[in-house]
Amino acid sequence: MTTKKDLIAAIAKRTGEKKATVEHVFNATLVEIEKALLIGDAVAINGFGTFETKRREARTGRNPRTGEPVEIAASTSVGFKPAKALKDSLN
């Protein structure tokens, strides 16, 4: 698995920038993506993909051990849809 630290090191090596500078820009990018998602905007990165929020409504599930009904609260999650270029590069 590639970590955030690994990505920062790879970007610093590729660009010749200091790791601290790359980390600052990387963190700022993540904050801006999060801010956009929090207000309901999708974030599209051409050639890479789109991040968007997905709403799950409240529902009734079942406890797998007892079979009793359990209320599952509504929630919001983040989905990622890869761009065609990214999908094509993986196949």
C-alpha positions in Angstrom: 0.0 0.0 0.0 1.2 3.5 -0.9 0.9 5.9 2.0 0.6 9.7 2.0 4.2 9.9 3.1 5.2 7.8 0.1 3.2 10.0 -2.3 4.8 13.1 -0.9 8.3 11.7 -1.3 7.6 10.6 -4.9 6.2 14.0 -5.8 9.2 15.7 -4.3 11.6 13.5 -6.2 9.7 14.0 -9.5 9.4 17.8 -9.1 12.7 18.6 -7.3 10.8 20.5 -4.6 11.4 20.1 -0.9 9.3 17.5 0.9 8.0 20.2 3.2 6.7 22.3 0.3 5.1 19.3 -1.4 3.5 18.2 1.9 2.1 21.7 2.4 0.6 21.8 -1.1 -0.7 18.2 -0.8 -2.4 18.9 2.5 -3.9 22.1 1.1 -5.3 20.1 -1.8 -6.9 17.6 0.5 -8.5 20.3 2.6 -9.9 22.0 -0.5 -11.4 18.6 -1.8 -12.9 18.0 1.7 -14.4 21.6 1.7 -16.0 21.1 -1.7 -17.5 17.7 -0.6 -18.8 19.2 2.6 -20.9 21.7 0.7 -22.1 19.0 -1.7 -20.0 19.8 -4.7 -18.4 17.0 -6.7 -14.6 17.4 -7.4 -13.6 16.4 -10.9 -9.9 15.9 -11.8 -9.6 15.6 -15.6 -8.0 12.3 -16.6 -8.1 10.9 -13.0 -11.7 10.9 -11.8 -14.5 12.5 -9.8 -15.1 12.5 -6.0 -18.7 13.0 -4.9 -20.8 12.5 -1.9 -23.4 9.7 -1.7 -26.3 9.8 0.7 -27.6 6.6 2.3 -31.0 6.8 3.7 -32.0 5.3 7.1 -33.1 1.7 6.9 -33.8 -1.3 8.9 -31.2 -4.1 8.9 -30.8 -7.4 10.7 -28.4 -8.4 13.5 -26.6 -11.4 11.9 -26.3 -13.1 15.3 -29.8 -12.8 16.6 -31.8 -12.0 13.4 -33.5 -9.1 15.3 -34.2 -5.9 13.3 -31.7 -3.0 13.8 -32.2 0.6 12.8 -29.3 1.9 10.7 -29.0 5.6 10.7 -28.8 7.7 7.5 -25.2 8.6 6.5 -23.2 10.3 3.9 -20.1 8.8 2.3 -17.7 9.7 -0.4 -17.6 7.9 -3.7 -14.9 7.9 -6.4 -15.6 7.4 -10.1 -12.4 6.9 -12.1 -12.0 8.7 -15.4 -11.9 6.7 -18.6 -8.2 7.5 -19.0 -7.4 6.1 -15.6 -9.6 3.0 -16.2 -7.9 2.4 -19.6 -4.4 2.7 -18.0 -5.3 0.0 -15.5 -6.4 -2.5 -18.1 
